[in-house]
C-alpha cells in the first residue's frame, strides 16, 4: 500500500525547472499557486479560501517532509483540522443579523493573555522536540514559525483582525528560513504572502472601522431623532 502511494506521488516530486541552481518540483509549484490563491481569498473574505487552503496543506506536507522541516509538515495536518473549523465558523459563527456569517472583530485582552503564553510555550516545546527527536537543522526557527502560524490560523478562523499581524511576523521568519533550506520558490511565495497579508490587514481593518462607526452612530442617531 505504501509503495503504491509513493508511486502515485512520485511524479509530484520530479523537478519542473531549476531556480538558482536548485531544482523546483511540481509539489513546490502547486504549493506556490494554491497558497497564493488561498491568501488572496482570505483577504477578500471569500469562503473558498478553506478548500483551496486544504489542498495547499496537502502539497506542503510532501514538500516540507522532503526538506526536513518536520514541524512545518506536521503543522499542515493541524491546518487541515483548523480549516474545517474555520470553514464552519465563517458560515455559521456570526449573529442572525448577518445570516450567521462571521464578522471581523478584534482580539480581546483576555484572549491575548492566553494566546501569547501559549505561543511561547509551544515554541519552547517544539524546539526541544525537534532538537531531540529529529535531524532538523533549524529546530528553533521551525518551532517559532509553527507556533506563530497556529496562533494566526486560530485568529483567522474567528476573523480576528490581529491574525494578520501574526501572519506577517511568521512570514518575516519564513522567507529567510525557506531560502536557507533551498526552497527558493516557496521563499518567494511567502514574500508574496507578506504583501497579501498587508492587503488583507488593511481590508479587514477598513471593514471593522466601518462597522464600529455604524454601531457608534446608531444610538446617537436614535437620540437625535427623539
N, C-alpha and C positions, 0 to 999 in steps of 0.2 A: 504493500500500500504506500509506504513512504517513498519507495523508488518510483512509483507511478506519479505521485505528486511532484517529486523532484524533476521527473522527465517533462511534466506539463509546464513547470515553472522555468525550466532551463532556458527557453528562448528569451524570457524577460531579462535574464542576466547577461545576455550577449551584448557586446559593445555596438552602439549605433553610430557613434562618431568619437573623435578624440578632441579633448579640450585641454590646452596647456600640457600636452604630452600625457594626458590621463584619459583612458577610455571611459566613455559615458554610456551606461547601459540603458536599455528600454525601461527598466524599472525606475531609474532616476528621471528619465524624460517624462514618463507617465506621472510620477510623483510631482514633478515640477508643474505640469499642466493642471492636474486635478487640484493641487494645493493652491495655486494662484486663483483658479476659478472659485474655490471654496471661500477664500478670504474676501474676494470681491463680493460674493453673495452675502456673506456675513455683514459686510459694511453696508449693504443695501437692505439688510434685514429680510432677505429672501429665504423662505423655508427650505428651498432646495439645497442650501448650504450643507444640511445634515447628511443626506445620502451621498452627495459628492465628497464630503469630508470622510465618510466611512470608506469609500473607495480609495481615497488618498492614504488613509491609515494602513490599508492592506498593502499598498505599494511600498510604503515606508517601512513596514515590518521586514520585508525582504531586503530593502536597501540598507537599513541600519544594522541588521544582523550580520550582513556581509562585511560591513565596515567596522564591526566590533563595538558599536555604540549600543550596548545591551539595554541600558536604561531607557534610551530613546525608543528602542524596538518594543520593549515591554510597555512603554507609555502608550503606544499606538493601540494596544488592547484595551487599556483603560479609556482611551479616547473613544473607542467604538461604543463602550458601555455608556459613557457620558453623552455621546451623540444621540443615542436612543432616548436618554433622559431629556436632553436639550430639545430634541425634536418634539417630544410630548409636551414639555414645558412651554415652548413657544406657541404651541397651538391651543393649549388648554389652561395655562397657568395664570392668565390675566383675568381682570374683572369682567362681569357680564356686560358692562357698557361697551367693551371693546370686542365683544363676541368671543371672549375667552382668550384672545391673543394677548401675549405678554408685552407690557410697555417697557421702555427704557427707564431705569431708575438708578439711584446712587447706592453705593455700598455703605451700610451704616457703620458707625464707630464700633458697635458691639461685634459686627461681623469681622472687622479688621483685627480686633483683639483675638479672634480665633484664627483667622486666615494667616496672619503674619507669623505667629509662633509655629503653626502647623507647617508652613512652607519652610521655615528654618529647620525644624526637626526632621522633615522629610529629606532635606538636603544632606544633613549630617548622617542620617540612617542609610541613605542610598550611597553616599560616598564610602562609608565603611563596608557596605555590602559589595559594591563594585570592586573596591580595592582588595578585599579578601577573597572573593568568590569568583572573580572573572579575570581575564587578561587585559582589561581596559587600561589604556594608557592615559586616559583623561577622566579618572573617576569623579573628581570634584566638579568639573565643568559639566560633565554628563548628568550628574546628580542635580546640580543647580538649575540647569535648563529644564530638566524633568519636573522639578518641584514648582518652578515658576509657571511652566506650561499647564500643569494640573490646576493651579490656582486660577490662572487666566481662563481656562476652559470652563471651570465651575462658574466663574463670573459671567462668561458668555452664555452659558445655559440659562442663567437668570436675567440676562440682558442688563448687567451692571456696567455702567459707562466706564468705570475704572478698570475693567478687564483689559481694555486696550493698552493702558499703561503697563500692565503686567506682560502683555504680549510684546510690547516694544522692548521692555527690559530683557526678556528672553531672547528676542531676535538679535539684540546687540551682542550677546554672547554666542548665539548660534552661528552667525556669519563667519567669524574667525575660526570657530571650532570645526565647522564643516570644511572650510578651506584647508585647515591643518590636516584633516583626515583624507584630503584628496577629493572630496565631494564638491567640486567647484560649481557645478550646475545647481546643486542644492544650496550652496552658499549664496549664489546669485538669486535663487528663488527667495531665500529668507531676507535678502536685501530688498527685494520687491515687496515681501510681506511687510517690512517696516514702513514702506511708503503707503501701502494699502491700510495699514493699521492707523496711520495718521489721518487718512481719508475717513476711515471708519469712526475714529475718535471724534473728529470734527462733525461728522454727520449725526452721530448719536448725541453729542453734546447739544447740537442745534435743536434736535427733536426734544430733548429733555428740557432745555431752556424754554422752548415754545410752550410745552405743556405746563411747566411751572408758572409761566407768565399768565396763561389762561386760568389756571387754578387760583392764582393770587387775585386776578381781576374779577373772578366770579363773585365773591362776597361783596367786593366794593361796588360792583355793578348792581347787585341786589339792593344794597344800602342806598345808592343814589336814586334808584327807581322808587323806593319807599319814601 
